[in-house]
């Protein structure tokens, strides 16, 4: 297995202190928000281009390339050659980075075009795919549920489109037309091969739908709506636990929100059970881990390969936190135009995002307190912003540079749940976080494997789920009593609120 050989070679080369191309590809938007990464990443991209030229267009798995074994093209990793320069342009507005890296960007896409051939599907070669999918065995980190060809072809379309857009920025009209046309051909091939007319994907996974939605691979509104609904259903069926690896995770919350499924995105964000972003926090983590379960619930270290306790890729969700929860995002390259659009959810009552743009400090802070929403923003000199206030104006407010303050009545939407019984479905149970945690706790005591076995079975009733348990009657009585007690508490809270 070629991937196993690569892992062994990496370990022999000294472990994980390497410039992995896939990791920075997904993390670069977060890096450019948190730090002034322009100089560092521009220098690193020059090294990438040199390594790529020496390897006949192939981008190594990491730069500098310290491996003596032959390298091969890998989607999402090699695409750093295209995506990182585009992120730098979006973050800093520097056209020069696109000019410096354009030949490297184009060389990568031309290499993949040659591999894919006239069929425009990237189905050959070694792929990491959705690396470290939570369901991958500890000793097989590349065994993801999403087909590698789906990941590879999606990235082929994305990189071809970005090279076309970069060419447009640089005034290279012939290249712009060529690569945008190539991207359209790849999208058509993707849809023809991997998508049903209704919008169901061949790989029925959260990562596949996130890729299709965020990389604009679905041509019709009906397909996009169906894909968004299916993505939300998969997330719900998984009990709002993470089911994605390095490729799907950075796109997941944005894909849900763009499909109107904000509740699902915030349920994922606030999840504390493994796999989730907050599970490591409950285990005392102060850094992002490489695996969702680098440290197991019993406190032991995951026995599999690629187990790091300081590995930033899965922290790429911070980009979504900055833009959606914090409400601070660029609306034009270099932040000359800013989109300020905070979005409260799942009981969050405040957030604060601050970024040093090329024009100066941009800031958005909001707080919900005693029925009032307060929003404060700062727009840097020579910049402007479009401000959307949650629960207030229907149309955005246009402002120039300066500091602004709004306070207005705001009522956090109250979430109520219908009473649950043994005849409620697992899907209805999942929708109620408190009831779900209560019932799963009871079930795990009787059968530790129950939670994993029931994932995705949202139409199965609780009564059906426990039917084959040797102590079904006793178990059912415990669950009924717990649900009845929970409903009494809910009624009491409703009465207190009046």
C-alpha positions as CSV (number, residue, x, y, z in Angstrom):
1,X,0.0,0.0,0.0
2,X,1.7,3.2,-1.2
3,X,0.1,5.4,1.5
4,X,1.5,3.0,4.2
5,X,5.0,3.4,2.6
6,X,4.7,7.2,2.7
7,X,3.7,7.1,6.4
8,X,6.7,4.9,7.1
9,X,9.0,7.1,5.2
10,X,7.7,10.2,7.0
11,X,8.3,8.6,10.4
12,X,11.8,7.6,9.3
13,X,12.4,11.2,8.2
14,X,11.7,12.5,11.7
15,X,8.0,12.5,12.3
16,X,5.6,15.4,11.8
17,X,7.7,18.6,12.0
18,X,7.2,19.0,8.2
19,X,5.6,21.6,6.0
20,X,2.6,19.5,5.0
21,X,1.0,21.0,1.9
22,X,-2.5,19.6,2.7
23,X,-2.5,21.1,6.2
24,X,-1.7,24.6,5.2
25,X,-4.0,24.4,2.3
26,X,-7.0,24.0,4.6
27,X,-5.7,26.2,7.4
28,X,-4.3,29.2,5.4
29,X,-7.5,31.4,5.7
30,X,-7.3,30.9,9.5
31,X,-3.6,31.6,9.6
32,X,-4.0,34.8,7.6
33,X,-6.7,36.1,10.0
34,X,-4.8,35.2,13.2
35,X,-1.3,36.4,12.0
36,X,0.4,38.5,9.3
37,X,1.3,35.4,7.3
38,X,2.0,37.1,4.0
39,X,5.8,37.1,4.2
40,X,6.1,33.6,5.6
41,X,3.7,31.9,3.2
42,X,5.0,33.8,0.2
43,X,8.5,32.6,1.0
44,X,7.2,29.1,1.5
45,X,5.3,29.2,-1.8
46,X,8.5,30.1,-3.6
47,X,10.1,27.0,-2.1
48,X,7.0,25.0,-3.2
49,X,7.4,26.2,-6.8
50,X,11.1,25.2,-6.7
51,X,10.3,21.7,-5.4
52,X,7.5,21.4,-8.0
53,X,9.7,22.4,-10.9
54,X,12.3,19.8,-9.8
55,X,9.6,17.2,-9.7
56,X,8.2,17.9,-13.2
57,X,5.1,19.7,-11.9
58,X,4.3,17.4,-9.0
59,X,3.8,19.2,-5.7
60,X,5.3,17.2,-2.8
61,X,3.4,16.1,0.2
62,X,5.5,18.6,2.2
63,X,7.8,21.5,1.5
64,X,10.8,21.3,1.8
65,X,10.7,17.8,0.5
66,X,12.9,15.6,2.7
67,X,11.8,12.3,1.3
68,X,14.1,10.2,-0.8
69,X,11.2,8.0,-2.1
70,X,9.4,9.0,-5.3
71,X,6.5,11.4,-4.9
72,X,3.1,11.4,-6.7
73,X,0.3,14.0,-7.1
74,X,-2.3,14.0,-4.3
75,X,-5.5,16.0,-4.3
76,X,-5.9,18.6,-1.5
77,X,-2.2,18.4,-0.7
78,X,-0.9,19.4,-4.1
79,X,-3.7,21.9,-4.5
80,X,-1.9,24.1,-2.0
81,X,0.0,25.4,-5.0
82,X,-3.2,27.0,-6.2
83,X,-5.3,27.6,-3.1
84,X,-2.7,29.2,-0.8
85,X,-1.8,32.0,-3.3
86,X,-5.4,32.7,-3.8
87,X,-6.0,32.9,0.0
88,X,-3.1,35.3,0.3
89,X,-4.5,37.5,-2.5
90,X,-7.9,37.5,-0.8
91,X,-6.4,38.3,2.6
92,X,-3.9,41.0,1.6
93,X,-5.0,42.2,-1.8
94,X,-1.5,41.7,-3.2
95,X,-1.7,40.9,-6.9
96,X,2.0,40.3,-6.9
97,X,1.6,37.0,-5.1
98,X,-0.6,35.7,-8.0
99,X,1.9,37.0,-10.5
100,X,4.8,35.3,-8.7
101,X,3.0,32.0,-8.3
102,X,0.9,31.8,-11.5
103,X,3.2,29.4,-13.4
104,X,3.3,27.1,-10.4
105,X,-0.5,27.3,-10.1
106,X,-1.0,26.6,-13.8
107,X,1.6,23.8,-13.8
108,X,-0.3,21.9,-11.1
109,X,-3.6,22.1,-12.9
110,X,-2.0,21.1,-16.2
111,X,-0.5,18.1,-14.5
112,X,-3.8,17.0,-13.2
113,X,-5.5,17.7,-16.6
114,X,-3.1,15.3,-18.2
115,X,-3.7,12.6,-15.6
116,X,-7.5,13.0,-15.8
117,X,-7.5,13.0,-19.6
118,X,-10.5,13.9,-21.7
119,X,-12.9,12.3,-19.2
120,X,-11.9,15.1,-16.7
121,X,-12.2,12.7,-13.7
122,X,-9.2,12.3,-11.5
123,X,-9.4,8.6,-10.7
124,X,-5.8,7.5,-11.0
125,X,-2.8,7.5,-8.6
126,X,-2.3,7.6,-4.9
127,X,-4.7,9.7,-2.8
128,X,-4.9,10.7,0.9
129,X,-8.6,11.5,0.4
130,X,-10.4,12.6,3.4
131,X,-7.5,11.8,5.6
132,X,-8.2,10.7,9.2
133,X,-11.9,10.2,8.8
134,X,-13.0,9.4,12.4
135,X,-14.2,6.0,11.2
136,X,-10.8,5.1,9.7
137,X,-9.1,2.3,11.6
138,X,-6.2,3.5,13.8
139,X,-3.7,1.7,11.6
140,X,-5.3,2.8,8.3
141,X,-5.7,6.6,8.5
142,X,-6.5,6.9,4.8
143,X,-9.4,4.5,4.8
144,X,-12.1,7.2,4.6
145,X,-15.8,6.8,3.8
146,X,-15.6,9.3,0.9
147,X,-14.3,7.9,-2.4
148,X,-10.8,9.4,-3.2
149,X,-11.9,10.0,-6.8
150,X,-14.8,12.3,-5.5
151,X,-12.3,14.3,-3.4
152,X,-9.7,14.5,-6.2
153,X,-12.1,15.5,-9.0
154,X,-13.8,18.1,-6.7
155,X,-10.4,19.7,-6.0
156,X,-9.5,19.5,-9.7
157,X,-12.5,21.6,-10.5
158,X,-11.8,24.0,-7.7
159,X,-8.2,24.6,-8.6
160,X,-8.9,25.0,-12.3
161,X,-11.5,27.7,-11.5
162,X,-9.1,29.5,-9.2
163,X,-6.4,29.5,-11.8
164,X,-8.9,31.0,-14.2
165,X,-9.9,33.7,-11.6
166,X,-6.2,34.5,-11.0
167,X,-5.6,34.8,-14.7
168,X,-8.5,37.3,-14.8
169,X,-7.0,39.4,-12.0
170,X,-3.7,39.4,-13.9
171,X,-5.3,40.4,-17.2
172,X,-4.4,37.1,-18.9
173,X,-7.6,36.8,-20.8
174,X,-6.7,33.7,-22.8
175,X,-5.7,31.8,-19.7
176,X,-8.8,33.0,-17.9
177,X,-11.0,31.6,-20.6
178,X,-9.0,28.3,-20.8
179,X,-9.1,27.5,-17.1
180,X,-12.6,28.6,-16.4
181,X,-13.7,26.4,-19.4
182,X,-11.7,23.5,-18.0
183,X,-13.3,24.0,-14.6
184,X,-16.7,23.8,-16.2
185,X,-15.8,20.6,-18.0
186,X,-14.6,19.1,-14.7
187,X,-17.8,20.1,-13.0
188,X,-19.9,18.6,-15.8
189,X,-17.9,15.3,-15.5
190,X,-18.3,15.3,-11.7
191,X,-22.0,15.7,-11.9
192,X,-22.4,13.1,-14.7
193,X,-20.4,10.5,-12.9
194,X,-21.0,11.1,-9.2
195,X,-24.3,12.9,-8.8
196,X,-27.9,11.8,-9.3
197,X,-30.4,14.1,-11.0
198,X,-31.9,14.8,-7.6
199,X,-28.6,15.7,-6.0
200,X,-27.6,12.5,-4.2
201,X,-23.9,11.8,-4.3
202,X,-22.2,8.5,-5.0
203,X,-20.3,8.9,-1.8
204,X,-23.2,9.6,0.6
205,X,-21.0,11.3,3.2
206,X,-20.8,14.7,4.9
207,X,-17.4,15.4,3.2
208,X,-18.8,14.7,-0.3
209,X,-21.7,17.0,0.1
210,X,-19.6,19.7,1.7
211,X,-17.2,19.6,-1.2
212,X,-20.0,19.6,-3.8
213,X,-21.7,22.6,-2.1
214,X,-18.7,24.7,-1.3
215,X,-16.9,24.1,-4.6
216,X,-20.1,24.9,-6.6
217,X,-20.2,21.5,-8.3
218,X,-24.0,21.2,-8.4
219,X,-25.6,23.0,-11.4
220,X,-29.3,23.2,-10.4
221,X,-31.0,24.9,-7.4
222,X,-32.9,21.7,-6.7
223,X,-29.7,19.6,-6.6
224,X,-28.1,22.1,-4.2
225,X,-31.2,22.2,-2.0
226,X,-31.4,18.4,-1.9
227,X,-27.6,18.1,-1.2
228,X,-27.9,20.6,1.7
229,X,-30.8,18.7,3.2
230,X,-29.0,15.4,2.8
231,X,-25.9,16.9,4.5
232,X,-28.0,18.1,7.4
233,X,-29.6,14.7,7.6
234,X,-26.2,12.9,7.8
235,X,-25.0,15.3,10.5
236,X,-28.2,14.8,12.4
237,X,-28.1,11.0,12.0
238,X,-24.6,11.0,13.3
239,X,-25.8,12.5,16.6
240,X,-24.1,15.9,15.7
241,X,-20.7,14.3,16.0
242,X,-18.0,15.1,13.5
243,X,-17.8,12.5,10.7
244,X,-15.2,14.2,8.5
245,X,-11.5,14.3,8.1
246,X,-8.9,16.9,6.9
247,X,-10.8,17.6,3.7
248,X,-14.4,17.8,4.9
249,X,-14.0,19.5,8.2
250,X,-12.9,23.0,7.1
251,X,-15.9,23.1,4.7
252,X,-18.6,21.5,6.9
253,X,-20.0,24.4,8.9
254,X,-20.0,26.8,5.9
255,X,-21.8,24.2,3.8
256,X,-24.5,23.7,6.4
257,X,-25.0,27.5,6.9
258,X,-25.1,28.2,3.2
259,X,-27.8,25.6,3.0
260,X,-29.7,27.4,5.8
261,X,-28.9,24.7,8.4
262,X,-27.4,27.0,11.0
263,X,-28.8,24.9,13.9
264,X,-26.9,21.8,12.7
265,X,-23.7,23.8,12.4
266,X,-24.0,25.2,15.9
267,X,-24.9,21.7,17.3
268,X,-21.7,20.4,15.7
269,X,-19.7,23.3,17.2
270,X,-21.0,22.8,20.7
271,X,-20.7,19.0,20.8
272,X,-18.5,17.7,23.6
273,X,-18.5,14.0,22.9
274,X,-15.8,12.4,20.7
275,X,-15.4,13.1,17.8
276,X,-15.9,16.8,18.2
277,X,-13.9,20.1,18.4
278,X,-14.7,20.4,22.2
279,X,-13.9,16.8,23.1
280,X,-10.2,17.5,23.3
281,X,-11.0,20.5,25.6
282,X,-12.9,18.2,28.0
283,X,-9.7,16.1,28.0
284,X,-7.5,19.0,29.0
285,X,-6.2,19.9,25.5
286,X,-4.7,23.4,24.9
287,X,-3.8,22.7,21.3
288,X,-5.5,21.1,18.3
289,X,-4.9,17.4,17.8
290,X,-4.2,15.5,14.6
291,X,-6.8,12.9,15.4
292,X,-10.2,13.6,16.9
293,X,-9.3,11.0,19.5
294,X,-5.5,11.4,19.8
295,X,-6.2,10.9,23.5
296,X,-8.9,8.2,24.2
297,X,-11.6,8.7,26.7
298,X,-9.8,6.5,29.2
299,X,-6.8,8.8,29.1
300,X,-4.6,6.5,27.0
301,X,-2.9,7.6,23.7
302,X,-4.5,6.4,20.5
303,X,-2.4,3.4,19.4
304,X,-2.6,4.2,15.7
305,X,-0.2,6.0,13.5
306,X,-0.3,9.8,12.9
307,X,-1.2,10.7,16.5
308,X,-0.1,14.3,17.2
309,X,-1.2,16.6,20.0
310,X,-0.2,19.8,18.2
311,X,-1.4,19.7,14.6
312,X,-3.4,22.6,13.4
313,X,-5.4,21.3,10.4
314,X,-8.7,20.5,12.2
315,X,-8.5,24.0,13.7
316,X,-9.5,25.4,10.3
317,X,-13.0,25.7,11.8
318,X,-11.7,29.0,13.3
319,X,-12.1,30.6,9.9
320,X,-15.9,29.9,10.1
321,X,-15.9,31.1,13.7
322,X,-14.3,34.4,12.7
323,X,-16.7,35.0,9.8
324,X,-20.0,33.6,11.1
325,X,-20.0,33.6,14.9
326,X,-17.7,36.7,15.1
327,X,-19.3,38.2,12.0
328,X,-16.1,39.6,10.5
329,X,-15.2,38.7,6.9
330,X,-13.6,40.4,3.9
331,X,-15.9,41.3,1.0
332,X,-13.1,42.3,-1.3
333,X,-9.5,41.3,-1.6
334,X,-7.4,42.9,1.1
335,X,-10.4,43.9,3.3
336,X,-11.0,47.2,1.6
337,X,-14.7,46.2,1.7
338,X,-15.9,44.3,4.8
339,X,-18.9,42.1,5.4
340,X,-20.0,42.4,9.1
341,X,-22.7,39.8,9.7
342,X,-22.7,38.2,13.2
343,X,-24.9,35.2,13.8
344,X,-25.8,34.1,17.3
345,X,-26.7,30.5,17.9
346,X,-27.0,27.6,20.4
347,X,-27.1,29.8,23.5
348,X,-24.0,31.8,22.7
349,X,-24.4,35.3,24.2
350,X,-21.3,37.1,23.0
351,X,-18.5,37.0,20.5
352,X,-15.6,39.3,19.6
353,X,-13.6,39.2,16.4
354,X,-10.7,41.6,15.6
355,X,-8.3,41.6,12.7
356,X,-5.5,43.8,11.6
357,X,-6.2,44.3,7.9
358,X,-3.9,46.1,5.4
359,X,-5.9,49.2,6.1
360,X,-5.9,49.0,9.9
361,X,-8.0,47.3,12.6
362,X,-11.4,45.8,11.7
363,X,-13.5,44.7,14.6
364,X,-16.9,43.3,15.5
365,X,-18.2,42.5,19.0
366,X,-21.7,41.6,20.0
367,X,-23.5,40.7,23.2
368,X,-27.0,39.5,24.2
369,X,-28.0,40.6,27.7
370,X,-31.4,41.1,29.4
371,X,-33.3,41.0,26.2
372,X,-31.0,43.5,24.3
373,X,-28.5,43.0,21.5
374,X,-25.5,45.3,21.5
375,X,-23.2,45.3,18.4
376,X,-20.0,47.4,18.2
377,X,-17.8,47.6,15.1
378,X,-14.8,49.3,13.8
379,X,-14.0,49.9,10.1
380,X,-10.5,50.9,9.3
381,X,-9.5,54.1,7.3
382,X,-10.2,54.0,3.6
383,X,-12.4,50.9,3.9
384,X,-16.2,50.5,4.0
385,X,-18.5,47.8,5.4
386,X,-21.9,46.3,4.9
387,X,-23.4,45.6,8.3
388,X,-26.2,43.1,8.9
389,X,-27.6,43.2,12.4
390,X,-29.2,40.0,13.6
391,X,-32.9,40.3,14.3
392,X,-33.0,44.0,13.4
393,X,-32.8,45.6,9.9
394,X,-34.0,43.6,6.9
395,X,-31.4,45.3,4.7
396,X,-27.7,45.8,5.4
397,X,-26.4,49.2,6.6
398,X,-23.7,50.7,4.6
399,X,-21.0,52.5,6.6
400,X,-17.5,54.0,6.0
401,X,-14.5,54.0,8.3
402,X,-15.0,54.7,12.0
403,X,-16.6,53.1,15.1
404,X,-20.3,52.3,15.4
405,X,-22.6,51.1,18.1
406,X,-26.1,49.7,18.0
407,X,-28.3,48.5,20.9
408,X,-31.8,47.2,20.3
409,X,-34.4,44.7,21.8
410,X,-33.5,41.1,20.9
411,X,-35.2,38.0,22.0
412,X,-33.2,34.8,21.7
413,X,-35.4,32.3,19.8
414,X,-36.8,29.8,22.2
415,X,-36.4,26.2,21.2
416,X,-39.2,23.8,22.4
417,X,-39.4,20.1,21.9
418,X,-42.4,17.8,21.7
419,X,-42.8,15.2,24.5
420,X,-40.8,12.0,23.7
421,X,-41.9,8.4,24.3
422,X,-40.6,4.9,23.3
423,X,-42.5,5.4,20.1
424,X,-40.5,8.5,19.2
425,X,-37.9,8.0,16.5
426,X,-34.2,8.3,17.1
427,X,-34.2,11.3,14.8
428,X,-36.7,13.1,17.1
429,X,-34.6,12.1,20.1
430,X,-31.5,13.5,18.5
431,X,-33.2,16.8,17.9
432,X,-33.5,17.2,21.7
433,X,-29.9,17.4,23.0
434,X,-30.8,16.9,26.7
435,X,-33.1,13.9,26.0
436,X,-30.6,12.4,23.6
437,X,-27.7,12.6,26.2
438,X,-30.0,11.1,28.9
439,X,-31.2,8.2,26.8
440,X,-27.8,7.4,25.3
441,X,-26.3,7.4,28.8
442,X,-28.9,4.7,29.8
443,X,-28.4,2.7,26.6
444,X,-24.6,2.8,26.9
445,X,-24.8,1.3,30.3
446,X,-26.6,-1.7,28.9
447,X,-24.8,-1.9,25.5
448,X,-21.7,0.3,24.9
449,X,-21.9,-0.4,21.1
450,X,-25.4,0.9,20.9
451,X,-24.6,4.5,19.9
452,X,-22.4,3.6,16.9
453,X,-24.9,0.9,15.8
454,X,-27.8,3.3,15.8
455,X,-26.1,6.2,13.9
456,X,-28.0,7.0,10.8
457,X,-31.1,5.0,11.8
458,X,-33.1,8.2,12.4
459,X,-36.5,6.6,11.4
460,X,-36.1,3.7,13.9
461,X,-38.2,4.2,17.1
462,X,-36.8,3.8,20.5
463,X,-39.0,0.8,21.1
464,X,-37.6,-0.9,17.9
465,X,-34.0,0.0,18.9
466,X,-34.2,-1.8,22.2
467,X,-36.4,-4.7,21.0
468,X,-33.6,-7.3,20.7
469,X,-32.0,-6.4,24.0
470,X,-32.3,-9.3,26.5
471,X,-33.5,-6.8,29.1
472,X,-35.7,-4.8,26.8
473,X,-38.6,-4.4,29.2
474,X,-36.4,-3.1,32.1
475,X,-34.6,-0.8,29.7
476,X,-37.8,0.5,28.2
477,X,-39.1,1.3,31.7
478,X,-35.9,3.2,32.6
479,X,-36.1,5.2,29.4
480,X,-39.8,6.0,29.8
481,X,-39.2,7.2,33.4
482,X,-36.3,9.4,32.3
483,X,-38.2,11.0,29.5
484,X,-41.3,11.6,31.7
485,X,-39.1,13.3,34.3
486,X,-37.5,15.4,31.6
487,X,-40.9,16.5,30.3
488,X,-42.0,17.5,33.8
489,X,-38.9,19.6,34.2
490,X,-39.6,21.3,30.8
491,X,-43.2,22.0,31.7
492,X,-42.1,23.5,35.0
493,X,-39.7,25.8,33.2
494,X,-42.4,26.9,30.8
495,X,-44.7,27.8,33.7
496,X,-42.0,29.8,35.4
497,X,-41.5,31.8,32.2
498,X,-45.2,32.5,32.2
